[in-house]
């Protein structure tokens, strides 16, 4: 097995580096989490607005928002005036993903829209 400059086997070094990517994807990588995070880039939204714009069921959206809140990506604000309304927005941690979404979008425009012969 090849060894790097620090005497570690290449597979060990790769595993450590890949671990960050894998850990990140485990937190944000589900389809619904990504959709909600992407949608909240536009700003604070009520639960029903998110439901409409994402197409998620109430149960799915509720579960995803709870998960994202637990992980520190989303804040929840309750407005108790009549009618009661719940608002969701990105935390600084959640907003830090905006450039990532921009990069993915740029990559997709370059590589996914191009005809297969032009992707080389």
SEPATI-402195 format. One record per atom (N, C-alpha, C, CB): residue number from 1; chain; x, y, z; atom name. Coordinates in Angstrom, 2 decimals, padded with zeros to 5 digits. Glycine has a CB too. Example, Ala and Ser with C-alpha at 12.3 -4.5 7.8 and 13.67 -1.06 7.14 Angstrom:
2
(1 'A' (013.19 -005.69 007.80) 'N'),
(1 'A' (012.30 -004.50 007.80) 'CA'),
(1 'A' (013.20 -003.30 007.80) 'C'),
(1 'A' (011.31 -004.47 009.05) 'CB'),
(2 'A' (012.85 -002.25 007.08) 'N'),
(2 'A' (013.67 -001.06 007.14) 'CA'),
(2 'A' (012.90 000.03 007.87) 'C'),
(2 'A' (014.08 -000.60 005.72) 'CB'),
//
This chain:
120
(1 'A' (000.86 -001.19 000.00) 'N'),
(1 'A' (000.00 000.00 000.00) 'CA'),
(1 'A' (000.90 001.24 000.00) 'C'),
(1 'A' (-000.97 000.00 001.24) 'CB'),
(2 'A' (000.64 002.24 -000.87) 'N'),
(2 'A' (001.44 003.47 -000.90) 'CA'),
(2 'A' (001.35 004.22 000.42) 'C'),
(2 'A' (000.99 004.38 -002.06) 'CB'),
(3 'A' (002.44 004.91 000.77) 'N'),
(3 'A' (002.52 005.66 002.02) 'CA'),
(3 'A' (002.72 007.14 001.68) 'C'),
(3 'A' (003.68 005.13 002.94) 'CB'),
(4 'A' (002.05 008.05 002.43) 'N'),
(4 'A' (002.21 009.48 002.17) 'CA'),
(4 'A' (003.43 010.02 002.91) 'C'),
(4 'A' (000.94 010.26 002.57) 'CB'),
(5 'A' (003.65 011.34 002.83) 'N'),
(5 'A' (004.82 011.97 003.43) 'CA'),
(5 'A' (004.85 011.83 004.95) 'C'),
(5 'A' (004.87 013.44 003.06) 'CB'),
(6 'A' (003.70 011.63 005.58) 'N'),
(6 'A' (003.65 011.48 007.04) 'CA'),
(6 'A' (003.72 010.03 007.47) 'C'),
(6 'A' (002.38 012.11 007.58) 'CB'),
(7 'A' (003.96 009.12 006.54) 'N'),
(7 'A' (004.07 007.71 006.88) 'CA'),
(7 'A' (002.73 007.00 007.01) 'C'),
(7 'A' (004.82 007.58 008.14) 'CB'),
(8 'A' (001.64 007.67 006.66) 'N'),
(8 'A' (000.33 007.04 006.71) 'CA'),
(8 'A' (000.04 006.36 005.38) 'C'),
(8 'A' (-000.78 008.07 007.05) 'CB'),
(9 'A' (-000.67 005.27 005.45) 'N'),
(9 'A' (-001.08 004.63 004.22) 'CA'),
(9 'A' (-002.07 005.53 003.50) 'C'),
(9 'A' (-001.70 003.23 004.50) 'CB'),
(10 'A' (-001.99 005.54 002.18) 'N'),
(10 'A' (-002.85 006.41 001.37) 'CA'),
(10 'A' (-004.32 006.18 001.67) 'C'),
(10 'A' (-002.58 006.18 -000.11) 'CB'),
(11 'A' (-004.71 004.94 001.89) 'N'),
(11 'A' (-006.13 004.63 002.17) 'CA'),
(11 'A' (-006.57 005.29 003.47) 'C'),
(11 'A' (-006.36 003.11 002.25) 'CB'),
(12 'A' (-005.70 005.34 004.47) 'N'),
(12 'A' (-006.04 005.98 005.74) 'CA'),
(12 'A' (-006.25 007.48 005.55) 'C'),
(12 'A' (-004.95 005.73 006.80) 'CB'),
(13 'A' (-005.34 008.11 004.80) 'N'),
(13 'A' (-005.44 009.55 004.54) 'CA'),
(13 'A' (-006.72 009.84 003.77) 'C'),
(13 'A' (-004.21 010.06 003.77) 'CB'),
(14 'A' (-007.01 009.03 002.76) 'N'),
(14 'A' (-008.22 009.24 001.97) 'CA'),
(14 'A' (-009.45 009.09 002.86) 'C'),
(14 'A' (-008.28 008.25 000.80) 'CB'),
(15 'A' (-009.45 008.10 003.72) 'N'),
(15 'A' (-010.60 007.88 004.61) 'CA'),
(15 'A' (-010.84 009.08 005.49) 'C'),
(15 'A' (-010.38 006.63 005.47) 'CB'),
(16 'A' (-009.77 009.69 006.02) 'N'),
(16 'A' (-009.91 010.86 006.87) 'CA'),
(16 'A' (-010.48 012.03 006.08) 'C'),
(16 'A' (-008.55 011.24 007.49) 'CB'),
(17 'A' (-009.98 012.26 004.87) 'N'),
(17 'A' (-010.46 013.37 004.05) 'CA'),
(17 'A' (-011.90 013.13 003.60) 'C'),
(17 'A' (-009.55 013.55 002.83) 'CB'),
(18 'A' (-012.20 011.94 003.18) 'N'),
(18 'A' (-013.56 011.61 002.74) 'CA'),
(18 'A' (-014.55 011.70 003.89) 'C'),
(18 'A' (-013.60 010.20 002.12) 'CB'),
(19 'A' (-014.05 011.48 005.09) 'N'),
(19 'A' (-014.92 011.51 006.26) 'CA'),
(19 'A' (-015.64 012.85 006.39) 'C'),
(19 'A' (-014.11 011.22 007.53) 'CB'),
(20 'A' (-014.95 013.95 006.12) 'N'),
(20 'A' (-015.57 015.27 006.19) 'CA'),
(20 'A' (-016.70 015.41 005.18) 'C'),
(20 'A' (-014.52 016.36 005.95) 'CB'),
(21 'A' (-016.47 014.91 003.98) 'N'),
(21 'A' (-017.49 014.97 002.94) 'CA'),
(21 'A' (-018.68 014.11 003.34) 'C'),
(21 'A' (-016.92 014.52 001.58) 'CB'),
(22 'A' (-018.39 012.91 003.77) 'N'),
(22 'A' (-019.46 011.98 004.16) 'CA'),
(22 'A' (-020.24 012.52 005.35) 'C'),
(22 'A' (-018.88 010.59 004.50) 'CB'),
(23 'A' (-019.55 013.03 006.35) 'N'),
(23 'A' (-020.24 013.61 007.51) 'CA'),
(23 'A' (-021.14 014.78 007.10) 'C'),
(23 'A' (-019.21 014.08 008.56) 'CB'),
(24 'A' (-020.64 015.62 006.21) 'N'),
(24 'A' (-021.43 016.76 005.73) 'CA'),
(24 'A' (-022.68 016.29 005.00) 'C'),
(24 'A' (-020.59 017.66 004.81) 'CB'),
(25 'A' (-022.50 015.32 004.12) 'N'),
(25 'A' (-023.64 014.82 003.36) 'CA'),
(25 'A' (-024.67 014.12 004.25) 'C'),
(25 'A' (-023.17 013.87 002.27) 'CB'),
(26 'A' (-024.21 013.50 005.32) 'N'),
(26 'A' (-025.16 012.87 006.24) 'CA'),
(26 'A' (-026.04 013.92 006.92) 'C'),
(26 'A' (-024.41 012.05 007.30) 'CB'),
(27 'A' (-025.51 015.12 007.15) 'N'),
(27 'A' (-026.31 016.17 007.79) 'CA'),
(27 'A' (-027.24 016.86 006.81) 'C'),
(27 'A' (-025.40 017.18 008.43) 'CB'),
(28 'A' (-026.76 017.18 005.63) 'N'),
(28 'A' (-027.58 017.98 004.70) 'CA'),
(28 'A' (-028.01 017.22 003.46) 'C'),
(28 'A' (-026.83 019.21 004.29) 'CB'),
(29 'A' (-027.58 015.98 003.32) 'N'),
(29 'A' (-027.70 015.28 002.06) 'CA'),
(29 'A' (-029.04 014.69 001.69) 'C'),
(29 'A' (-026.76 014.24 002.05) 'CB'),
(30 'A' (-030.01 014.70 002.58) 'N'),
(30 'A' (-031.28 014.13 002.17) 'CA'),
(30 'A' (-031.97 015.09 001.20) 'C'),
(30 'A' (-032.19 013.86 003.40) 'CB'),
(31 'A' (-032.76 014.54 000.31) 'N'),
(31 'A' (-033.44 015.36 -000.69) 'CA'),
(31 'A' (-034.23 016.48 -000.05) 'C'),
(31 'A' (-034.37 014.49 -001.54) 'CB'),
(32 'A' (-035.02 016.17 000.95) 'N'),
(32 'A' (-035.90 017.19 001.54) 'CA'),
(32 'A' (-035.11 018.23 002.32) 'C'),
(32 'A' (-036.92 016.53 002.46) 'CB'),
(33 'A' (-034.05 017.84 003.00) 'N'),
(33 'A' (-033.23 018.83 003.71) 'CA'),
(33 'A' (-032.64 019.82 002.73) 'C'),
(33 'A' (-032.11 018.14 004.51) 'CB'),
(34 'A' (-032.10 019.32 001.64) 'N'),
(34 'A' (-031.50 020.21 000.63) 'CA'),
(34 'A' (-032.54 021.14 000.03) 'C'),
(34 'A' (-030.84 019.39 -000.48) 'CB'),
(35 'A' (-033.72 020.62 -000.25) 'N'),
(35 'A' (-034.78 021.45 -000.84) 'CA'),
(35 'A' (-035.18 022.57 000.12) 'C'),
(35 'A' (-036.01 020.58 -001.18) 'CB'),
(36 'A' (-035.35 022.23 001.39) 'N'),
(36 'A' (-035.76 023.24 002.39) 'CA'),
(36 'A' (-034.65 024.27 002.58) 'C'),
(36 'A' (-036.10 022.57 003.74) 'CB'),
(37 'A' (-033.41 023.81 002.72) 'N'),
(37 'A' (-032.30 024.75 002.89) 'CA'),
(37 'A' (-032.19 025.68 001.69) 'C'),
(37 'A' (-030.99 024.00 003.10) 'CB'),
(38 'A' (-032.30 025.12 000.51) 'N'),
(38 'A' (-032.23 025.92 -000.72) 'CA'),
(38 'A' (-033.37 026.94 -000.77) 'C'),
(38 'A' (-032.27 025.01 -001.96) 'CB'),
(39 'A' (-034.56 026.50 -000.41) 'N'),
(39 'A' (-035.73 027.37 -000.46) 'CA'),
(39 'A' (-035.63 028.52 000.56) 'C'),
(39 'A' (-037.01 026.56 -000.20) 'CB'),
(40 'A' (-035.06 028.26 001.71) 'N'),
(40 'A' (-034.96 029.28 002.75) 'CA'),
(40 'A' (-033.88 030.33 002.45) 'C'),
(40 'A' (-034.66 028.63 004.08) 'CB'),
(41 'A' (-033.11 030.15 001.39) 'N'),
(41 'A' (-032.14 031.17 001.00) 'CA'),
(41 'A' (-032.83 032.47 000.66) 'C'),
(41 'A' (-031.31 030.69 -000.20) 'CB'),
(42 'A' (-034.09 032.38 000.22) 'N'),
(42 'A' (-034.86 033.57 -000.16) 'CA'),
(42 'A' (-035.26 034.40 001.04) 'C'),
(42 'A' (-036.09 033.16 -000.94) 'CB'),
(43 'A' (-035.18 033.83 002.23) 'N'),
(43 'A' (-035.55 034.55 003.45) 'CA'),
(43 'A' (-036.55 033.77 004.28) 'C'),
(43 'A' (-036.12 035.91 003.10) 'CB'),
(44 'A' (-036.97 034.38 005.35) 'N'),
(44 'A' (-037.89 033.76 006.30) 'CA'),
(44 'A' (-039.21 033.39 005.61) 'C'),
(44 'A' (-038.17 034.71 007.48) 'CB'),
(45 'A' (-039.71 032.19 005.95) 'N'),
(45 'A' (-040.97 031.73 005.36) 'CA'),
(45 'A' (-041.82 031.05 006.43) 'C'),
(45 'A' (-040.71 030.76 004.18) 'CB'),
(46 'A' (-043.13 031.18 006.24) 'N'),
(46 'A' (-044.07 030.47 007.10) 'CA'),
(46 'A' (-044.11 029.00 006.69) 'C'),
(46 'A' (-045.50 031.10 007.01) 'CB'),
(47 'A' (-044.56 028.16 007.61) 'N'),
(47 'A' (-044.63 026.73 007.36) 'CA'),
(47 'A' (-045.41 026.44 006.08) 'C'),
(47 'A' (-045.28 026.01 008.55) 'CB'),
(48 'A' (-046.59 027.05 005.93) 'N'),
(48 'A' (-047.41 026.78 004.75) 'CA'),
(48 'A' (-046.77 027.28 003.46) 'C'),
(48 'A' (-048.77 027.42 004.92) 'CB'),
(49 'A' (-045.99 028.36 003.53) 'N'),
(49 'A' (-045.26 028.82 002.35) 'CA'),
(49 'A' (-044.22 027.79 001.93) 'C'),
(49 'A' (-044.58 030.18 002.64) 'CB'),
(50 'A' (-043.51 027.25 002.93) 'N'),
(50 'A' (-042.52 026.22 002.64) 'CA'),
(50 'A' (-043.19 024.96 002.08) 'C'),
(50 'A' (-041.74 025.87 003.91) 'CB'),
(51 'A' (-044.32 024.63 002.64) 'N'),
(51 'A' (-045.05 023.45 002.17) 'CA'),
(51 'A' (-045.42 023.61 000.69) 'C'),
(51 'A' (-046.33 023.21 003.02) 'CB'),
(52 'A' (-045.93 024.77 000.33) 'N'),
(52 'A' (-046.31 025.05 -001.06) 'CA'),
(52 'A' (-045.09 025.06 -001.98) 'C'),
(52 'A' (-047.05 026.38 -001.15) 'CB'),
(53 'A' (-044.06 025.77 -001.57) 'N'),
(53 'A' (-042.92 025.96 -002.47) 'CA'),
(53 'A' (-042.06 024.69 -002.62) 'C'),
(53 'A' (-042.05 027.09 -001.95) 'CB'),
(54 'A' (-042.05 023.82 -001.61) 'N'),
(54 'A' (-041.24 022.61 -001.70) 'CA'),
(54 'A' (-042.03 021.41 -002.20) 'C'),
(54 'A' (-040.66 022.29 -000.35) 'CB'),
(55 'A' (-043.34 021.44 -002.02) 'N'),
(55 'A' (-044.16 020.30 -002.39) 'CA'),
(55 'A' (-044.13 019.16 -001.38) 'C'),
(55 'A' (-043.71 019.79 -003.71) 'CB'),
(56 'A' (-043.54 019.41 -000.23) 'N'),
(56 'A' (-043.46 018.38 000.82) 'CA'),
(56 'A' (-044.79 018.24 001.54) 'C'),
(56 'A' (-042.34 018.72 001.82) 'CB'),
(57 'A' (-045.06 017.06 002.03) 'N'),
(57 'A' (-046.24 016.87 002.86) 'CA'),
(57 'A' (-046.00 017.54 004.21) 'C'),
(57 'A' (-046.57 015.34 003.05) 'CB'),
(58 'A' (-047.06 017.81 004.95) 'N'),
(58 'A' (-046.92 018.45 006.27) 'CA'),
(58 'A' (-046.05 017.62 007.18) 'C'),
(58 'A' (-048.30 018.66 006.92) 'CB'),
(59 'A' (-046.26 016.31 007.16) 'N'),
(59 'A' (-045.49 015.41 008.04) 'CA'),
(59 'A' (-044.00 015.44 007.68) 'C'),
(59 'A' (-046.04 013.97 007.94) 'CB'),
(60 'A' (-043.70 015.32 006.39) 'N'),
(60 'A' (-042.30 015.34 005.95) 'CA'),
(60 'A' (-041.65 016.67 006.27) 'C'),
(60 'A' (-042.21 015.06 004.45) 'CB'),
(61 'A' (-042.33 017.76 005.95) 'N'),
(61 'A' (-041.76 019.09 006.18) 'CA'),
(61 'A' (-041.52 019.32 007.67) 'C'),
(61 'A' (-042.69 020.18 005.63) 'CB'),
(62 'A' (-042.46 018.92 008.50) 'N'),
(62 'A' (-042.31 019.08 009.94) 'CA'),
(62 'A' (-041.09 018.31 010.46) 'C'),
(62 'A' (-043.58 018.60 010.66) 'CB'),
(63 'A' (-040.93 017.08 009.99) 'N'),
(63 'A' (-039.79 016.25 010.41) 'CA'),
(63 'A' (-038.47 016.87 009.94) 'C'),
(63 'A' (-039.93 014.81 009.86) 'CB'),
(64 'A' (-038.44 017.32 008.70) 'N'),
(64 'A' (-037.22 017.91 008.14) 'CA'),
(64 'A' (-036.85 019.20 008.88) 'C'),
(64 'A' (-037.39 018.19 006.64) 'CB'),
(65 'A' (-037.83 020.05 009.12) 'N'),
(65 'A' (-037.56 021.29 009.85) 'CA'),
(65 'A' (-037.07 021.01 011.27) 'C'),
(65 'A' (-038.81 022.16 009.89) 'CB'),
(66 'A' (-037.66 020.03 011.93) 'N'),
(66 'A' (-037.18 019.65 013.27) 'CA'),
(66 'A' (-035.74 019.18 013.22) 'C'),
(66 'A' (-038.07 018.55 013.88) 'CB'),
(67 'A' (-035.41 018.35 012.23) 'N'),
(67 'A' (-034.04 017.87 012.08) 'CA'),
(67 'A' (-033.08 019.02 011.83) 'C'),
(67 'A' (-033.95 016.86 010.93) 'CB'),
(68 'A' (-033.45 019.92 010.93) 'N'),
(68 'A' (-032.58 021.05 010.60) 'CA'),
(68 'A' (-032.40 021.99 011.79) 'C'),
(68 'A' (-033.13 021.82 009.41) 'CB'),
(69 'A' (-033.44 022.13 012.60) 'N'),
(69 'A' (-033.33 022.96 013.81) 'CA'),
(69 'A' (-032.38 022.30 014.80) 'C'),
(69 'A' (-034.72 023.17 014.47) 'CB'),
(70 'A' (-032.52 021.00 015.00) 'N'),
(70 'A' (-031.65 020.27 015.93) 'CA'),
(70 'A' (-030.18 020.38 015.53) 'C'),
(70 'A' (-032.06 018.80 016.00) 'CB'),
(71 'A' (-029.92 020.39 014.23) 'N'),
(71 'A' (-028.55 020.46 013.73) 'CA'),
(71 'A' (-028.03 021.89 013.63) 'C'),
(71 'A' (-028.47 019.80 012.38) 'CB'),
(72 'A' (-028.90 022.87 013.91) 'N'),
(72 'A' (-028.45 024.26 013.92) 'CA'),
(72 'A' (-028.47 024.98 012.59) 'C'),
(72 'A' (-027.10 024.32 014.45) 'CB'),
(73 'A' (-029.18 024.43 011.59) 'N'),
(73 'A' (-029.25 025.07 010.28) 'CA'),
(73 'A' (-030.42 026.04 010.15) 'C'),
(73 'A' (-029.35 024.03 009.22) 'CB'),
(74 'A' (-031.47 025.83 010.95) 'N'),
(74 'A' (-032.70 026.59 010.80) 'CA'),
(74 'A' (-033.18 027.09 012.16) 'C'),
(74 'A' (-033.80 025.73 010.13) 'CB'),
(75 'A' (-033.69 028.32 012.17) 'N'),
(75 'A' (-034.35 028.90 013.35) 'CA'),
(75 'A' (-035.85 028.87 013.15) 'C'),
(75 'A' (-033.86 030.36 013.61) 'CB'),
(76 'A' (-036.56 028.81 014.26) 'N'),
(76 'A' (-038.02 028.87 014.22) 'CA'),
(76 'A' (-038.48 030.04 015.07) 'C'),
(76 'A' (-038.66 027.53 014.72) 'CB'),
(77 'A' (-039.44 030.80 014.55) 'N'),
(77 'A' (-039.99 031.94 015.28) 'CA'),
(77 'A' (-041.50 031.77 015.31) 'C'),
(77 'A' (-039.58 033.31 014.64) 'CB'),
(78 'A' (-042.06 031.85 016.50) 'N'),
(78 'A' (-043.50 031.70 016.67) 'CA'),
(78 'A' (-044.10 033.07 016.92) 'C'),
(78 'A' (-043.83 030.73 017.84) 'CB'),
(79 'A' (-045.08 033.43 016.11) 'N'),
(79 'A' (-045.80 034.68 016.29) 'CA'),
(79 'A' (-047.19 034.32 016.81) 'C'),
(79 'A' (-045.88 035.52 014.94) 'CB'),
(80 'A' (-047.46 034.73 018.04) 'N'),
(80 'A' (-048.67 034.26 018.71) 'CA'),
(80 'A' (-049.88 035.16 018.51) 'C'),
(80 'A' (-048.41 034.12 020.15) 'CB'),
(81 'A' (-049.74 036.21 017.74) 'N'),
(81 'A' (-050.90 037.04 017.42) 'CA'),
(81 'A' (-051.87 036.20 016.59) 'C'),
(81 'A' (-050.49 038.35 016.66) 'CB'),
(82 'A' (-053.14 036.60 016.60) 'N'),
(82 'A' (-054.11 035.87 015.80) 'CA'),
(82 'A' (-053.95 036.25 014.34) 'C'),
(82 'A' (-055.56 036.15 016.29) 'CB'),
(83 'A' (-053.83 035.37 013.42) 'N'),
(83 'A' (-053.68 033.93 013.61) 'CA'),
(83 'A' (-052.22 033.59 013.98) 'C'),
(83 'A' (-054.10 033.17 012.34) 'CB'),
(84 'A' (-052.07 032.52 014.75) 'N'),
(84 'A' (-050.75 032.07 015.15) 'CA'),
(84 'A' (-049.98 031.65 013.91) 'C'),
(84 'A' (-050.84 030.89 016.17) 'CB'),
(85 'A' (-048.72 032.05 013.82) 'N'),
(85 'A' (-047.91 031.72 012.65) 'CA'),
(85 'A' (-046.51 031.29 013.10) 'C'),
(85 'A' (-047.82 032.92 011.68) 'CB'),
(86 'A' (-045.98 030.30 012.42) 'N'),
(86 'A' (-044.63 029.83 012.67) 'CA'),
(86 'A' (-043.78 030.16 011.46) 'C'),
(86 'A' (-044.60 028.30 012.97) 'CB'),
(87 'A' (-042.65 030.82 011.71) 'N'),
(87 'A' (-041.74 031.25 010.65) 'CA'),
(87 'A' (-040.41 030.51 010.79) 'C'),
(87 'A' (-041.51 032.77 010.70) 'CB'),
(88 'A' (-039.81 030.21 009.66) 'N'),
(88 'A' (-038.52 029.52 009.63) 'CA'),
(88 'A' (-037.54 030.33 008.81) 'C'),
(88 'A' (-038.65 028.09 009.06) 'CB'),
(89 'A' (-036.29 030.34 009.27) 'N'),
(89 'A' (-035.23 031.05 008.56) 'CA'),
(89 'A' (-033.91 030.32 008.78) 'C'),
(89 'A' (-035.13 032.54 009.04) 'CB'),
(90 'A' (-032.94 030.64 007.96) 'N'),
(90 'A' (-031.62 030.04 008.09) 'CA'),
(90 'A' (-030.84 030.71 009.22) 'C'),
(90 'A' (-030.84 030.15 006.77) 'CB'),
(91 'A' (-030.10 029.91 009.97) 'N'),
(91 'A' (-029.16 030.41 010.96) 'CA'),
(91 'A' (-027.88 030.80 010.22) 'C'),
(91 'A' (-028.86 029.33 012.09) 'CB'),
(92 'A' (-026.92 031.39 010.90) 'N'),
(92 'A' (-025.63 031.64 010.23) 'CA'),
(92 'A' (-025.02 030.35 009.64) 'C'),
(92 'A' (-024.65 032.28 011.21) 'CB'),
(93 'A' (-025.17 029.25 010.36) 'N'),
(93 'A' (-024.68 027.96 009.85) 'CA'),
(93 'A' (-025.41 027.60 008.56) 'C'),
(93 'A' (-024.87 026.83 010.91) 'CB'),
(94 'A' (-026.71 027.79 008.52) 'N'),
(94 'A' (-027.49 027.50 007.33) 'CA'),
(94 'A' (-027.14 028.43 006.18) 'C'),
(94 'A' (-028.97 027.59 007.63) 'CB'),
(95 'A' (-026.97 029.73 006.49) 'N'),
(95 'A' (-026.61 030.71 005.45) 'CA'),
(95 'A' (-025.23 030.43 004.87) 'C'),
(95 'A' (-026.65 032.12 006.02) 'CB'),
(96 'A' (-024.37 029.80 005.67) 'N'),
(96 'A' (-023.02 029.50 005.17) 'CA'),
(96 'A' (-023.05 028.50 004.01) 'C'),
(96 'A' (-022.15 028.95 006.29) 'CB'),
(97 'A' (-024.19 027.84 003.80) 'N'),
(97 'A' (-024.33 026.91 002.68) 'CA'),
(97 'A' (-024.71 027.61 001.37) 'C'),
(97 'A' (-025.37 025.86 003.01) 'CB'),
(98 'A' (-025.10 028.86 001.42) 'N'),
(98 'A' (-025.52 029.57 000.20) 'CA'),
(98 'A' (-024.46 029.56 -000.89) 'C'),
(98 'A' (-025.88 031.02 000.54) 'CB'),
(99 'A' (-023.19 029.83 -000.56) 'N'),
(99 'A' (-022.17 029.75 -001.62) 'CA'),
(99 'A' (-022.01 028.33 -002.18) 'C'),
(99 'A' (-020.82 030.23 -001.08) 'CB'),
(100 'A' (-022.26 027.33 -001.35) 'N'),
(100 'A' (-022.19 025.94 -001.81) 'CA'),
(100 'A' (-023.28 025.70 -002.85) 'C'),
(100 'A' (-022.33 024.95 -000.63) 'CB'),
(101 'A' (-024.50 026.17 -002.56) 'N'),
(101 'A' (-025.58 026.03 -003.52) 'CA'),
(101 'A' (-025.26 026.78 -004.82) 'C'),
(101 'A' (-026.90 026.55 -002.92) 'CB'),
(102 'A' (-024.64 027.95 -004.70) 'N'),
(102 'A' (-024.26 028.72 -005.89) 'CA'),
(102 'A' (-023.26 027.93 -006.74) 'C'),
(102 'A' (-023.65 030.09 -005.49) 'CB'),
(103 'A' (-022.30 027.30 -006.09) 'N'),
(103 'A' (-021.29 026.51 -006.81) 'CA'),
(103 'A' (-021.92 025.29 -007.48) 'C'),
(103 'A' (-020.18 026.06 -005.86) 'CB'),
(104 'A' (-022.83 024.63 -006.78) 'N'),
(104 'A' (-023.51 023.46 -007.35) 'CA'),
(104 'A' (-024.34 023.90 -008.55) 'C'),
(104 'A' (-024.40 022.76 -006.29) 'CB'),
(105 'A' (-025.02 025.03 -008.42) 'N'),
(105 'A' (-025.83 025.53 -009.53) 'CA'),
(105 'A' (-024.96 025.86 -010.75) 'C'),
(105 'A' (-026.62 026.78 -009.10) 'CB'),
(106 'A' (-023.81 026.50 -010.51) 'N'),
(106 'A' (-022.90 026.82 -011.62) 'CA'),
(106 'A' (-022.36 025.55 -012.26) 'C'),
(106 'A' (-021.73 027.70 -011.11) 'CB'),
(107 'A' (-022.01 024.57 -011.45) 'N'),
(107 'A' (-021.53 023.29 -011.97) 'CA'),
(107 'A' (-022.62 022.62 -012.80) 'C'),
(107 'A' (-021.10 022.36 -010.81) 'CB'),
(108 'A' (-023.84 022.61 -012.30) 'N'),
(108 'A' (-024.95 021.97 -013.01) 'CA'),
(108 'A' (-025.21 022.65 -014.34) 'C'),
(108 'A' (-026.21 021.99 -012.15) 'CB'),
(109 'A' (-025.15 023.99 -014.36) 'N'),
(109 'A' (-025.37 024.71 -015.62) 'CA'),
(109 'A' (-024.30 024.37 -016.64) 'C'),
(109 'A' (-025.41 026.22 -015.37) 'CB'),
(110 'A' (-023.07 024.20 -016.17) 'N'),
(110 'A' (-021.99 023.90 -017.09) 'CA'),
(110 'A' (-022.02 022.45 -017.57) 'C'),
(110 'A' (-020.65 024.19 -016.44) 'CB'),
(111 'A' (-022.28 021.53 -016.67) 'N'),
(111 'A' (-022.11 020.12 -016.99) 'CA'),
(111 'A' (-023.40 019.36 -017.26) 'C'),
(111 'A' (-021.40 019.48 -015.90) 'CB'),
(112 'A' (-024.49 019.73 -016.63) 'N'),
(112 'A' (-025.71 018.97 -016.81) 'CA'),
(112 'A' (-026.53 019.44 -017.99) 'C'),
(112 'A' (-026.53 019.03 -015.57) 'CB'),
(113 'A' (-026.39 020.71 -018.36) 'N'),
(113 'A' (-027.14 021.24 -019.50) 'CA'),
(113 'A' (-026.42 020.99 -020.83) 'C'),
(113 'A' (-027.37 022.74 -019.31) 'CB'),
(114 'A' (-025.11 020.72 -020.75) 'N'),
(114 'A' (-024.34 020.54 -021.97) 'CA'),
(114 'A' (-024.63 019.19 -022.60) 'C'),
(114 'A' (-022.83 020.67 -021.68) 'CB'),
(115 'A' (-024.70 019.13 -023.92) 'N'),
(115 'A' (-024.83 017.82 -024.58) 'CA'),
(115 'A' (-023.67 016.92 -024.20) 'C'),
(115 'A' (-024.90 017.99 -026.12) 'CB'),
(116 'A' (-023.88 015.64 -024.16) 'N'),
(116 'A' (-022.89 014.68 -023.69) 'CA'),
(116 'A' (-021.55 014.84 -024.39) 'C'),
(116 'A' (-023.39 013.26 -023.88) 'CB'),
(117 'A' (-021.52 015.08 -025.67) 'N'),
(117 'A' (-020.27 015.24 -026.40) 'CA'),
(117 'A' (-019.47 016.45 -025.99) 'C'),
(117 'A' (-020.55 015.31 -027.86) 'CB'),
(118 'A' (-020.12 017.46 -025.42) 'N'),
(118 'A' (-019.45 018.70 -025.01) 'CA'),
(118 'A' (-018.99 018.68 -023.56) 'C'),
(118 'A' (-020.36 019.87 -025.22) 'CB'),
(119 'A' (-019.21 017.59 -022.85) 'N'),
(119 'A' (-018.86 017.51 -021.43) 'CA'),
(119 'A' (-017.41 017.08 -021.22) 'C'),
(119 'A' (-019.79 016.56 -020.71) 'CB'),
(120 'A' (-016.70 016.75 -022.26) 'N'),
(120 'A' (-015.34 016.24 -022.10) 'CA'),
(120 'A' (-014.38 017.31 -021.71) 'C'),
(120 'A' (-014.86 015.59 -023.36) 'CB'),
//
